[in-house]
Amino acid sequence: VFLQQQRFTQLLASMKIQLLVLTVLIYSFQGQCQRLCDEGQLSLDEYGRLRICGGGQWGTVCDKDFDWTDADVACKQLGYTGATNYETVGGGTGSILLGSLNCNGDEETLYDCDHSYDFLNECDHSNDVNVTCETDSCYNG
């Protein structure tokens, strides 16, 4: 009986280690899935909130100094013809990665626009930017 208990204890310890390893692997895999974006890539979430990839993670764009030219550059980067609206919506999560933009309209990406990190002390997720983009119905691109 003692040998059976000892075997059972060893088996149980081995199963705990395997479970711990599996948990760590699952956690690591989930973390990598969240990083699947290219530097400077843009997306709009389900609310139209503008998100940008920086350092392998998605974050939001602050409304500090954001204007029509910045909105147009963002929409063009996303494959649209331009912006029809932009506003502050708030409610985002994660890091705030970009703000204090000063686009001139010729840039291909928001990261190409002049920007500074002055916004970091002035922005929180109540300042997240939402953009609405338009498409040209005659465009066959």
Protein Blocks (a to p, Z undefined) as FASTA:
>chain_A
ZZmmmmmmmmmmmmmmmmmmmmmmmmmmmmmmmmmccehiacddfkopacddeehiacdd
dfehpafklmmmmmmmnopabdfbdcdeehiecjdfbghiacehlambfklpgcdfklmm
mgcfklcccddddddfkbcZZ
